Amino acid sequence: MAAPVKKIKVGSVEIAIWENESEKYGKSYSFGAPTKSYKDKGDKWQTTNNLKSGEALNAIVCYQKAFEWVYMESRNEEIKDVETSEPNF
């Protein structure tokens, strides 16, 4: 599986953004459920998508930042398309 193109982390909560490419739709982005990292009793790092109620705001901020990043990437692609297109005289 390919690596995410961007990870956004607020506190212990993280969202990964994945780039998708298809002939039909071109480039698009998706992001999944937020995860959090924690150390277990054996001092080993684990991840889970079970969040405590106090971490809900961190998840909301992660989603907001992910949306903003995807929006800006989409705008940058539109600008690149305009800059590389042939003049229409």
C-alpha positions in Angstrom: 0.0 0.0 0.0 1.3 3.5 -0.9 2.1 6.0 1.8 -0.2 8.8 2.6 0.6 12.2 0.9 0.1 14.1 4.1 -0.5 13.4 7.8 -2.2 15.9 10.1 -1.8 15.6 13.8 -3.4 17.5 16.7 -2.4 16.3 20.1 -2.4 12.5 20.0 -5.0 12.3 17.1 -3.9 11.9 13.5 -5.5 11.7 10.1 -3.8 10.5 7.0 -4.6 11.9 3.5 -4.3 9.5 0.6 -4.1 10.5 -3.1 -6.3 8.6 -5.5 -5.8 8.6 -9.3 -8.3 7.3 -11.8 -8.9 7.6 -15.5 -12.5 8.6 -15.0 -12.1 11.2 -12.2 -8.4 12.2 -12.4 -6.7 13.0 -9.1 -8.7 13.1 -5.9 -7.9 12.8 -2.2 -9.5 10.9 0.7 -8.9 10.6 4.4 -10.0 7.9 6.8 -11.0 7.7 10.4 -8.8 9.5 12.9 -6.4 7.4 14.9 -4.4 8.0 18.0 -1.1 6.7 19.3 -0.5 5.5 22.8 1.9 3.3 24.8 0.6 0.1 26.1 1.5 -1.5 29.5 4.6 -3.0 27.9 5.8 0.5 26.8 5.2 -0.4 23.2 3.5 2.1 20.8 0.0 1.2 19.6 -2.6 2.9 17.4 -6.4 2.8 17.7 -9.4 4.6 16.2 -11.2 4.5 19.6 -11.1 8.1 20.9 -12.0 9.4 24.3 -14.7 12.1 24.4 -12.0 14.7 25.3 -10.2 13.9 22.0 -13.2 14.6 19.8 -12.2 18.3 19.4 -8.8 17.2 18.2 -10.4 14.9 15.6 -12.6 17.8 14.4 -9.6 20.1 14.0 -7.7 17.3 12.2 -10.6 17.0 9.7 -10.8 20.8 9.3 -7.0 20.9 8.6 -7.3 17.9 6.2 -10.1 19.6 4.3 -8.0 22.9 4.0 -5.0 21.0 2.8 -7.0 19.1 0.1 -8.7 22.3 -0.9 -5.3 24.2 -1.3 -3.8 21.2 -3.2 -6.8 21.2 -5.6 -6.4 25.0 -6.1 -2.7 24.6 -6.8 -3.5 21.9 -9.4 -5.9 24.3 -11.1 -3.3 27.1 -11.2 -0.7 24.7 -12.7 -3.2 23.7 -15.4 -3.8 27.3 -16.3 -0.1 28.2 -16.3 0.8 25.3 -18.6 -2.1 25.6 -21.0 -1.6 27.0 -24.4 -2.7 30.6 -25.1 -6.1 30.7 -26.8 -5.6 33.5 -29.4 
